[in-house]
Amino acid sequence: MIVRLLLPAAALLGLALAGTSAGARASQDAHAELAARLVSVLPPSGAEPDEPDPFAAERAAGLGKRYPAKSAEIAAAFADRAKCSDTSRSEQVSRVMLAVAMSLSDDDLRAMIAFYTGPDRAVAEKASEGTPEWKALTGRYPLIRFGEAMNAQLGGGFIEQIFAAEEACDAALTAAFAKEGISE
């Protein structure tokens, strides 16, 4: 008798947990969408392609003098190196910014989206910390929490990842030169 009573209760508990799981998953999906939306409206991060590296240009010129018949290969290898670096940096910054966004609450995400898509962003660019304008902005938007979340993510090995990616790009450049019989 007790077993017959427990089976329907267990089935109801299973349904309730499944509903909670589906509801939690939907909530997580909605949060991830808000986080992705915030990342999409952030201003350029500086991870966009850099201006040509003068040191790379100097290296390329020196190699071009030593290997004049391979100047096209040298230029292509340095272009690939720059693309490798730019792509890697952009991906890493996007990954970090998404992690920062995911650490914020839904309300904070909505507020930050409003900040970055509204006129207050221009006000913030001109306001100095401690001014009435800055205090008003930090009262309306979670700018401090956003900055703290960013600092927490940047402390998590981000710089080491950037250096490792740059070393991988350098190794690809060295390999491209070796393939062409070019040595620095």
Secondary structure as UniProt FT lines:
FT   HELIX           2..41
FT   HELIX           54..66
FT   HELIX           68..70
FT   HELIX           71..102
FT   HELIX           106..117
FT   HELIX           120..126
FT   TURN            129..130
FT   HELIX           132..140
FT   HELIX           143..154
FT   TURN            155..157
FT   HELIX           158..180
//
